[in-house]
Amino acid sequence: MGLSDVYSGLVAATGLPVAYRAFNADDAPGTPFIVYYVVERDDERADDSAYVKNNSINVELYTDKKNLGLEEKLELFFDEKNIIYLVSEDDIPDEKMMVRTYEFDLMEEV
């Protein structure tokens, strides 16, 4: 599974607008929406070449209020792909939103 598979899987699982890192100001949707991005990349190397790409990924679900149905859809996608994740949740009072963040590692053979 690669980074592009994460994008297509998030869209298929939720039907929500999804963007890498951020939406353009012109295209910014209302809630709910998803943003995902690579936090850190640590390739495993041997003989001067990478043989495994290890990306630490964050997937952020933005909603105007708690949405158990969307959370369930996302978590089902992760479970089906055998993705082990950590989850956290925060309010964003200035934006009148909340964000639920899923953190996981995505290893991809080169």
N, C-alpha and C positions, 0 to 999 in steps of 0.2 A: 504494500500500500504506500503510495507516494503522496506528496502534498496536494497535487491536483485531485486525487481521490478523496482527500479530506473535504475539499470544496464541494465536489459533486455529491458526496455522501451527506453533507450538512444540508444542501439544497433539497435533495431527495427525501431526507428524513423529516424535514420540518416545513418545507415549502416557503421558507422565509427568505428575505433578501440577505445575501451573504457577501462580505467583502474581505479582502486581504488588508489588514492593518486599519483601514478607514474608508469611509465612503467619501466621494468628492462632495464639496459643499452643494453643488447643483443637483446631485443625485441622492442626497441624504433622505432615507425613508423615515417614516414615523415608526414608533415601536410597535411590535417587536422586530428585532433584527439581530444578526449575528456578525461578529468580527472575529477573524482568526489571524494568527501570526506566529512566526518563529521567534522564540525568546532567545534561544542559544543553539548553536550547532557545534557538535563535537564529533568529527569524523574519526573513525578507526582506520589506522594506516599500517601498511607493511610494504616493504620493498619500494618505498618512495611513492606509493599510490594509495588512495582511499579505497577500501573495500566495503565499508559500511558507513552510510550517512546516518547520524543520530541527531535528529531535530527535537528540541523541546518546544512543544506547541501549546499555545493558549487559545481556547475557544471561549468567546465571551457572548453570552446571551443577554441582550438588553430588552427589558420590558418596563411597562409603566406600573405594573403590580405583579405580585407573585403569580407565576403561571405553571402550575404543576403539570398540566398536559404537555406543554412544550418541553419542560425539563425531562419528562418521561420519554418523549420522542428522541431527544438528544441522547439520553442515557441508554436507550434501547439500541441506537445506532452504534454507540461505543461498545456496548456489550456484544453485539453481533459481530463486530470486528475484533473482538478480544482486546480492546484497548483498556488498560488499567489507568484510571484517572484519579486526580485529587480535585475536590470541588470547594469553592469558597463563594461567599455572597456578600455584596455590599450595596448600600443605598447611595444614590447620588442626588442629594437634596436639591442642589442648584438646578439640576436638569429634570427633577421630578421623575426619576427613573431608578431602577435597580439593575445591577449586573450580577450575573451568576457566571463564574469563571471555572472552566474545566482545564486542568493542566495534565499533559501526558507527554510521553516520549514516543517518537515515531522513528523506528529503525528501518532503513531501506538499503538493501544490498545494491552495490554499484555494478 
